[in-house]
């Protein structure tokens, strides 16, 4: 077995936290559940079970991946099951975020027994702290001095090298030789539907209310500012609802938030019972909306009663939503999500696109990479000298284009990973990416059109033009022949101009 652990030099160790996370106290009284659709009587014991997913450890605030399936299985205690990135795994990322920072002195990564060899970049609190290489056996990364450790708010692993078949079985934190009891976010099973959805539905579907991404959410599609529109959440089992946690409006950026309508007053109803109106603040970030009393049911109706108009747009958006019970917030695992994506995101039939999906593209002359996933996710990153690593991720959809060019719309979040260590409170905020990228195989473009494009680079990216010319000269050919030889792709738009190869 080859196991290599490379700690990056020049990364100062953070101060260790003095206080470890305290386990949640057990409920003192468990009362009899109220009847569906009815309010729990005030002053009576709170009906916790079976109306709430239990607290069984340190439940995460977020557990997500840019692609693939089996994300939650990295915390199930069984390395035979795990996260499997789709297609070519290089560039795929998995992250988890804690509700409150914990102290840990070691990160543990266990690949699935049949996993292909892989290398992983490891980030803690947004800082790159090391690299793990494995051919199939567990590996560990020290986080500061043994027993002292670092304050950890979040962890991200990125597949640095590997072939299809990579599987990450378990990922966790340890302190003083023992594993911290990390658990996926508390969830319940159910489905969600909306009164209307703005086309294209894959970018505005109500399922996106529970995807942990502020750049996506439900956007209604009827004329007007959204008054009268609604979402309905149907759960598999009865649930004791005491409130909602809501990210009001389009929180992809401050500009998007101000330009679109936001909710001023919501109505909340349960099953076929009555409804209550709740005022909503016109502010970004999450806000807790409490019901007068707990209500028990399987189906919850959330309607828009009043809105704050947007500056320019008329389509109301809700970015994220969580249910709240007596133990805290709860997400919804949507039982129709796989079927929805299969129906709204058809296979890539365009020959040019089909040859590029799940293939990491790298700039001939720079530090940029771009991967378009077959499941319509994307990842991209580029080195910014003196600033750090600029990276973005999200979803892509087909745009209008004129042959031989192809156009895709990238919607997601981009952020800079600065050099050096970040404490949990120093996390770098991201900003929305919502822009088109046009690209073309240079061989399909033709020599004359390529040379015209290359001459235009010199006014916007002289370094790119000089680098392509120099690389071609070193191989004894011109820039067009070099691009054809490497089956290169020319990109314009948000990420260009640039020349990328597989």
C-alpha positions as CSV (number, residue, x, y, z in Angstrom):
1,X,0.0,0.0,0.0
2,X,1.1,3.5,-0.8
3,X,0.0,6.0,1.8
4,X,1.5,9.4,1.6
5,X,0.7,12.4,3.9
6,X,1.9,15.7,2.7
7,X,1.5,18.7,5.1
8,X,1.9,22.0,3.4
9,X,4.6,24.2,4.7
10,X,4.0,27.7,5.8
11,X,0.5,27.0,7.2
12,X,0.6,28.2,10.9
13,X,-1.3,26.1,13.4
14,X,-4.3,27.8,14.9
15,X,-5.0,28.1,18.6
16,X,-6.7,25.2,20.1
17,X,-10.2,25.6,21.4
18,X,-10.6,25.4,25.1
19,X,-14.2,24.2,25.2
20,X,-15.3,21.0,23.5
21,X,-18.8,20.7,22.1
22,X,-21.3,19.6,24.8
23,X,-23.8,16.8,24.0
24,X,-27.4,17.9,23.8
25,X,-29.5,17.2,26.9
26,X,-32.1,14.5,26.7
27,X,-35.7,15.7,26.7
28,X,-37.1,15.6,30.3
29,X,-40.7,14.6,29.3
30,X,-42.2,12.9,26.3
31,X,-45.8,13.5,26.1
32,X,-48.6,11.9,24.0
33,X,-48.7,13.2,20.4
34,X,-51.4,15.6,19.6
35,X,-53.9,14.6,16.9
36,X,-52.9,15.5,13.3
37,X,-53.8,19.0,12.4
38,X,-54.3,20.0,16.1
39,X,-52.2,22.3,18.3
40,X,-50.5,21.0,21.3
41,X,-52.2,22.2,24.4
42,X,-50.2,25.0,26.2
43,X,-48.6,23.9,29.5
44,X,-48.8,20.2,28.5
45,X,-45.7,17.9,28.0
46,X,-44.1,18.4,24.6
47,X,-44.8,15.5,22.2
48,X,-41.2,14.9,21.0
49,X,-41.3,11.2,19.8
50,X,-42.0,9.9,17.3
51,X,-42.6,13.4,15.9
52,X,-38.9,14.5,15.7
53,X,-35.8,12.9,14.3
54,X,-33.6,12.1,17.4
55,X,-30.4,13.9,18.3
56,X,-27.8,11.2,18.2
57,X,-24.5,13.1,18.1
58,X,-23.0,16.2,16.5
59,X,-25.5,16.8,13.7
60,X,-24.0,18.8,10.8
61,X,-25.5,22.0,9.4
62,X,-24.5,20.9,5.9
63,X,-23.3,17.8,4.1
64,X,-23.1,18.1,0.4
65,X,-21.1,17.2,-2.7
66,X,-20.7,18.8,-6.1
67,X,-21.5,15.6,-7.9
68,X,-22.3,11.9,-7.4
69,X,-24.4,10.0,-4.9
70,X,-24.0,8.5,-1.4
71,X,-23.0,11.7,0.3
72,X,-24.6,10.8,3.7
73,X,-23.0,7.4,3.6
74,X,-19.6,8.9,4.6
75,X,-21.0,9.1,8.1
76,X,-22.8,5.8,8.4
77,X,-19.9,3.9,10.0
78,X,-19.6,1.4,7.1
79,X,-16.7,2.0,4.7
80,X,-18.3,-0.4,2.2
81,X,-20.8,2.3,1.4
82,X,-19.8,5.9,0.5
83,X,-19.7,8.9,-1.8
84,X,-19.1,8.0,-5.4
85,X,-18.4,11.0,-7.8
86,X,-19.9,10.6,-11.2
87,X,-17.7,10.1,-14.3
88,X,-14.2,11.4,-14.0
89,X,-13.8,12.2,-10.3
90,X,-10.9,14.7,-10.5
91,X,-12.2,18.1,-9.2
92,X,-15.2,16.7,-7.4
93,X,-15.7,18.0,-3.9
94,X,-17.5,16.9,-0.7
95,X,-17.9,19.2,2.3
96,X,-19.5,19.3,5.7
97,X,-20.2,22.2,8.0
98,X,-20.9,22.1,11.7
99,X,-23.5,24.1,13.5
100,X,-20.8,25.1,16.1
101,X,-17.0,24.6,15.8
102,X,-15.5,21.6,17.5
103,X,-11.9,20.8,18.6
104,X,-10.2,18.0,16.6
105,X,-6.6,16.9,16.3
106,X,-7.0,14.4,13.4
107,X,-9.0,14.0,10.2
108,X,-9.8,10.4,9.2
109,X,-10.5,9.3,5.6
110,X,-11.4,5.7,4.8
111,X,-11.8,4.8,1.1
112,X,-14.3,2.0,0.2
113,X,-12.5,-1.3,0.0
114,X,-12.9,-1.6,-3.8
115,X,-12.1,2.1,-4.5
116,X,-9.7,3.1,-7.2
117,X,-6.5,4.8,-5.9
118,X,-7.0,8.5,-5.3
119,X,-5.5,11.7,-4.0
120,X,-7.4,14.2,-2.0
121,X,-6.8,17.9,-1.2
122,X,-8.0,18.6,2.3
123,X,-9.3,22.0,3.4
124,X,-10.3,23.0,7.0
125,X,-12.2,26.2,7.6
126,X,-11.5,27.2,3.9
127,X,-7.7,26.8,4.2
128,X,-5.8,24.1,2.3
129,X,-4.0,22.1,5.1
130,X,-2.7,18.9,3.4
131,X,-3.0,16.2,0.8
132,X,-3.9,12.5,1.4
133,X,-2.9,9.8,-1.1
134,X,-4.3,6.3,-0.8
135,X,-4.4,3.1,-2.8
136,X,-7.3,1.7,-0.8
137,X,-6.4,1.8,2.9
138,X,-7.4,4.3,5.6
139,X,-5.3,7.5,5.9
140,X,-5.1,10.2,8.6
141,X,-4.2,13.9,8.7
142,X,-2.9,15.5,11.9
143,X,-4.6,18.8,12.8
144,X,-2.2,20.6,15.0
145,X,-0.6,19.0,18.1
146,X,-2.0,15.7,19.4
147,X,-4.6,16.4,22.1
148,X,-4.7,20.1,21.4
149,X,-6.0,20.2,17.9
150,X,-7.7,22.9,15.9
151,X,-11.1,24.6,16.0
152,X,-12.9,23.1,13.1
153,X,-16.0,24.7,11.6
154,X,-16.0,22.9,8.3
155,X,-14.1,20.4,6.1
156,X,-13.9,19.9,2.4
157,X,-12.1,17.2,0.4
158,X,-11.4,17.6,-3.3
159,X,-10.4,14.7,-5.5
160,X,-7.0,15.7,-6.7
161,X,-6.2,12.5,-8.7
162,X,-7.9,9.3,-9.6
163,X,-9.9,7.4,-12.2
164,X,-13.6,6.4,-12.4
165,X,-14.4,4.1,-9.5
166,X,-13.2,6.3,-6.7
167,X,-15.3,5.8,-3.6
168,X,-14.9,7.7,-0.3
169,X,-16.3,5.3,2.4
170,X,-16.0,7.3,5.6
171,X,-14.8,10.9,6.5
172,X,-14.6,12.1,10.1
173,X,-12.8,14.0,12.8
174,X,-11.0,12.6,15.8
175,X,-9.8,14.0,19.2
176,X,-7.4,12.3,21.6
177,X,-7.7,9.0,19.7
178,X,-11.5,8.9,19.7
179,X,-13.9,9.6,16.8
180,X,-16.2,12.6,17.2
181,X,-19.8,11.5,16.7
182,X,-20.5,13.4,13.5
183,X,-24.0,12.8,12.1
184,X,-25.7,14.0,8.9
185,X,-28.1,16.9,9.3
186,X,-31.4,15.8,10.9
187,X,-33.9,15.1,8.1
188,X,-37.3,13.7,7.5
189,X,-38.6,12.1,4.3
190,X,-41.1,13.7,2.0
191,X,-41.9,15.7,-1.1
192,X,-42.6,19.2,-2.1
193,X,-44.7,20.8,-4.8
194,X,-45.5,24.4,-5.8
195,X,-48.4,26.3,-7.2
196,X,-46.2,27.4,-10.1
197,X,-42.5,27.3,-11.2
198,X,-40.6,29.7,-13.4
199,X,-39.1,28.1,-16.5
200,X,-36.6,26.4,-16.8
201,X,-37.9,24.2,-14.0
202,X,-34.5,22.7,-13.3
203,X,-33.2,26.1,-12.1
204,X,-36.3,27.1,-10.0
205,X,-37.9,23.9,-8.8
206,X,-39.3,23.8,-5.2
207,X,-37.0,20.9,-4.4
208,X,-34.2,23.4,-4.5
209,X,-35.5,24.8,-1.2
210,X,-33.7,22.0,0.6
211,X,-30.4,21.8,-1.4
212,X,-28.2,23.8,1.0
213,X,-27.3,26.3,-1.8
214,X,-28.4,30.0,-1.6
215,X,-27.9,30.5,-5.3
216,X,-30.8,28.2,-6.1
217,X,-34.3,28.1,-4.7
218,X,-38.0,28.0,-5.6
219,X,-39.1,30.8,-8.0
220,X,-42.8,31.1,-8.7
221,X,-43.9,31.5,-12.3
222,X,-47.3,33.3,-12.4
223,X,-47.9,36.9,-13.4
224,X,-47.5,39.4,-10.6
225,X,-45.2,39.6,-7.6
226,X,-46.0,36.2,-6.1
227,X,-49.0,37.0,-3.9
228,X,-51.2,33.8,-3.7
229,X,-48.4,31.4,-4.7
230,X,-47.5,28.6,-2.4
231,X,-45.5,25.4,-1.7
232,X,-46.8,22.3,0.0
233,X,-44.6,19.9,1.9
234,X,-45.9,16.3,2.3
235,X,-44.0,14.2,4.9
236,X,-43.9,10.4,5.2
237,X,-44.5,10.5,8.9
238,X,-46.3,12.9,11.4
239,X,-44.1,15.8,12.4
240,X,-44.4,18.3,15.3
241,X,-43.8,21.7,13.7
242,X,-43.0,24.7,15.9
243,X,-41.7,27.0,13.2
244,X,-39.8,27.5,10.0
245,X,-36.3,28.6,9.2
246,X,-36.4,30.7,6.0
247,X,-33.9,32.4,3.7
248,X,-36.2,35.0,2.2
249,X,-35.9,36.3,-1.4
250,X,-33.1,35.5,-3.9
251,X,-30.0,35.4,-1.7
252,X,-27.6,34.5,-4.5
253,X,-26.2,38.1,-4.2
254,X,-27.2,41.4,-2.7
255,X,-28.1,42.7,-6.2
256,X,-30.4,39.7,-6.9
257,X,-32.0,40.1,-3.5
258,X,-32.9,43.7,-4.0
259,X,-34.1,43.2,-7.6
260,X,-36.7,40.5,-6.9
261,X,-39.8,40.4,-4.6
262,X,-39.5,39.1,-1.1
263,X,-42.2,37.7,1.3
264,X,-43.6,40.2,3.8
265,X,-46.2,37.8,5.3
266,X,-46.6,34.0,5.1
267,X,-49.5,31.7,5.9
268,X,-48.7,28.3,7.4
269,X,-51.3,25.5,7.5
270,X,-51.3,21.8,8.5
271,X,-53.2,19.0,6.8
272,X,-56.8,20.2,6.3
273,X,-56.8,22.4,9.4
274,X,-56.7,26.2,9.8
275,X,-53.8,28.5,8.8
276,X,-51.9,31.2,10.7
277,X,-50.2,34.3,9.2
278,X,-46.6,35.0,10.2
279,X,-44.7,38.3,9.4
280,X,-41.3,37.9,7.6
281,X,-38.4,40.3,7.9
282,X,-37.0,41.9,4.7
283,X,-33.4,40.8,5.4
284,X,-30.9,38.3,4.0
285,X,-29.6,35.3,5.9
286,X,-31.8,32.8,7.8
287,X,-34.6,33.9,10.0
288,X,-36.6,31.8,12.5
289,X,-40.4,32.1,12.1
290,X,-42.2,30.7,15.2
291,X,-45.8,29.4,15.2
292,X,-48.0,30.4,18.1
293,X,-48.0,26.7,19.2
294,X,-46.7,23.4,17.9
295,X,-48.9,21.8,15.3
296,X,-48.7,18.1,14.3
297,X,-49.3,16.8,10.8
298,X,-48.0,15.3,7.6
299,X,-48.8,18.0,5.1
300,X,-47.8,21.6,5.6
301,X,-49.0,24.5,3.3
302,X,-46.9,27.7,3.1
303,X,-48.5,30.5,1.2
304,X,-47.5,34.0,0.2
305,X,-49.9,36.7,1.6
306,X,-47.9,39.9,1.2
307,X,-44.7,40.8,-0.6
308,X,-42.0,43.5,-0.7
309,X,-41.7,44.4,-4.4
310,X,-38.4,43.9,-6.2
311,X,-36.6,46.8,-7.8
312,X,-36.7,45.4,-11.3
313,X,-38.1,41.8,-11.4
314,X,-41.6,40.4,-10.6
315,X,-40.7,36.8,-9.9
316,X,-40.7,36.0,-6.1
317,X,-38.0,33.6,-4.9
318,X,-37.5,31.7,-1.6
319,X,-33.8,30.5,-1.4
320,X,-33.9,27.9,1.4
321,X,-36.3,26.5,3.9
322,X,-36.1,24.2,7.0
323,X,-38.7,22.8,9.2
324,X,-38.2,23.5,13.0
325,X,-39.3,21.1,15.8
326,X,-38.6,21.2,19.5
327,X,-35.0,20.1,19.0
328,X,-34.1,22.5,16.2
329,X,-34.2,22.7,12.4
330,X,-34.8,19.7,10.2
331,X,-34.2,19.3,6.4
332,X,-36.4,17.3,4.0
333,X,-35.0,14.4,2.0
334,X,-37.0,14.5,-1.2
335,X,-38.1,11.0,-2.4
336,X,-38.8,12.2,-5.9
337,X,-35.5,14.1,-6.5
338,X,-33.8,11.4,-8.6
339,X,-36.9,11.1,-10.8
340,X,-37.2,14.9,-11.1
341,X,-33.6,15.3,-12.3
342,X,-34.1,12.4,-14.8
343,X,-37.1,14.1,-16.3
344,X,-36.0,17.7,-16.3
345,X,-32.3,17.1,-17.1
346,X,-32.2,14.8,-20.1
347,X,-29.0,13.1,-21.3
348,X,-26.6,15.4,-23.1
349,X,-27.3,14.6,-26.8
350,X,-25.2,17.4,-28.4
351,X,-22.1,15.6,-29.7
352,X,-19.7,18.4,-28.7
353,X,-21.0,18.6,-25.2
354,X,-21.2,14.8,-24.8
355,X,-17.5,14.6,-25.5
356,X,-16.7,17.2,-22.8
357,X,-18.9,16.2,-19.8
358,X,-17.2,14.5,-16.9
359,X,-13.8,15.4,-18.4
360,X,-11.7,17.9,-16.5
361,X,-10.6,20.7,-18.9
362,X,-7.3,22.5,-18.1
363,X,-6.0,25.7,-19.5
364,X,-3.0,25.3,-21.8
365,X,-1.3,28.4,-20.3
366,X,-2.8,28.9,-16.8
367,X,-4.1,27.5,-13.7
368,X,-7.8,27.2,-14.7
369,X,-9.8,24.0,-14.7
370,X,-13.4,23.4,-15.6
371,X,-15.5,20.3,-15.4
372,X,-19.1,20.1,-16.7
373,X,-20.8,17.0,-15.1
374,X,-23.2,14.7,-16.7
375,X,-25.6,15.3,-13.8
376,X,-25.5,19.0,-14.7
377,X,-23.2,20.2,-11.9
378,X,-20.0,22.0,-12.6
379,X,-16.7,22.9,-10.8
380,X,-14.1,25.4,-11.9
381,X,-11.1,27.0,-10.3
382,X,-8.3,29.4,-11.2
383,X,-5.2,30.7,-9.5
384,X,-5.2,34.5,-8.8
385,X,-1.7,35.6,-8.1
386,X,-1.5,37.4,-4.8
387,X,-5.1,36.6,-3.8
388,X,-5.5,32.9,-3.7
389,X,-7.5,30.3,-5.5
390,X,-10.8,31.4,-7.1
391,X,-13.3,28.6,-7.4
392,X,-16.9,28.2,-8.3
393,X,-19.4,25.4,-8.4
394,X,-23.1,25.0,-9.1
395,X,-25.3,23.8,-12.0
396,X,-25.3,24.3,-15.7
397,X,-28.0,24.3,-18.3
398,X,-28.0,24.6,-22.1
399,X,-28.2,28.1,-23.6
400,X,-29.0,29.4,-27.1
401,X,-26.1,29.3,-29.4
402,X,-25.1,29.4,-33.1
403,X,-23.0,26.6,-34.5
404,X,-20.2,25.8,-34.2
405,X,-20.3,27.6,-30.8
406,X,-22.1,26.1,-27.8
407,X,-23.4,28.1,-24.9
408,X,-24.1,27.0,-21.3
409,X,-25.5,29.0,-18.4
410,X,-23.5,28.6,-15.2
411,X,-25.4,29.3,-12.0
412,X,-23.6,28.9,-8.7
413,X,-21.3,30.4,-6.2
414,X,-17.7,31.6,-6.5
415,X,-15.3,32.4,-3.6
416,X,-11.6,33.0,-3.1
417,X,-9.6,30.6,-0.9
418,X,-7.0,32.8,0.5
419,X,-3.5,31.7,1.6
420,X,-2.8,30.9,5.2
421,X,-5.0,29.7,8.1
422,X,-8.6,30.8,8.7
423,X,-10.3,30.6,12.0
424,X,-14.0,29.6,11.9
425,X,-15.1,33.2,12.3
426,X,-13.0,34.3,9.4
427,X,-14.8,32.4,6.7
428,X,-14.7,34.1,3.3
429,X,-18.2,34.9,1.9
430,X,-18.9,33.8,-1.6
431,X,-20.7,35.6,-4.4
432,X,-23.2,34.5,-7.0
433,X,-22.1,33.3,-10.4
434,X,-24.9,33.6,-13.0
435,X,-23.4,34.0,-16.5
436,X,-23.0,32.3,-19.9
437,X,-19.9,30.6,-21.2
438,X,-19.6,30.0,-24.9
439,X,-17.1,27.4,-26.2
440,X,-16.1,25.7,-29.4
441,X,-13.7,23.0,-30.5
442,X,-10.9,24.9,-32.2
443,X,-10.8,22.3,-35.0
444,X,-14.5,23.0,-35.7
445,X,-13.8,26.7,-35.7
446,X,-11.3,26.5,-38.5
447,X,-7.9,28.2,-39.0
448,X,-9.1,31.6,-40.3
449,X,-11.7,32.1,-37.5
450,X,-9.2,30.9,-34.9
451,X,-6.5,33.3,-36.0
452,X,-9.0,36.2,-35.9
453,X,-9.9,35.1,-32.4
454,X,-6.3,34.9,-31.3
455,X,-5.6,38.4,-32.5
456,X,-8.4,39.8,-30.4
457,X,-7.0,38.1,-27.3
458,X,-4.1,40.5,-27.3
459,X,-6.4,43.4,-26.2
460,X,-7.9,41.5,-23.3
461,X,-5.5,38.7,-22.4
462,X,-2.1,39.3,-23.9
463,X,-0.4,36.8,-21.7
464,X,-2.7,34.0,-23.1
465,X,-1.9,34.8,-26.7
466,X,1.9,35.0,-26.0
467,X,1.8,31.7,-24.0
468,X,-0.1,29.8,-26.7
469,X,2.3,31.1,-29.4
470,X,5.3,30.2,-27.2
471,X,4.0,26.7,-26.5
472,X,3.3,26.1,-30.2
473,X,6.7,27.3,-31.2
474,X,8.4,24.9,-28.7
475,X,6.7,22.1,-30.5
476,X,7.6,23.4,-34.0
477,X,4.0,24.1,-35.0
478,X,1.7,27.1,-35.0
479,X,-1.0,27.9,-32.5
480,X,-3.9,26.5,-34.6
481,X,-2.1,23.2,-35.2
482,X,-1.2,23.0,-31.5
483,X,-4.9,23.4,-30.5
484,X,-6.0,20.8,-33.0
485,X,-3.3,18.4,-31.9
486,X,-4.5,18.7,-28.3
487,X,-8.2,18.8,-29.2
488,X,-8.5,22.1,-27.5
489,X,-11.6,24.1,-26.7
490,X,-11.8,27.9,-26.9
491,X,-14.1,29.6,-24.3
492,X,-15.6,33.0,-24.1
493,X,-17.7,34.7,-21.4
494,X,-17.5,34.5,-17.7
495,X,-14.4,32.3,-17.7
496,X,-12.7,33.5,-20.9
497,X,-11.1,34.0,-23.1
498,X,-9.1,30.8,-22.5
499,X,-7.9,27.7,-24.3
500,X,-8.7,24.4,-22.5
501,X,-7.7,20.8,-23.2
502,X,-8.6,17.5,-21.8
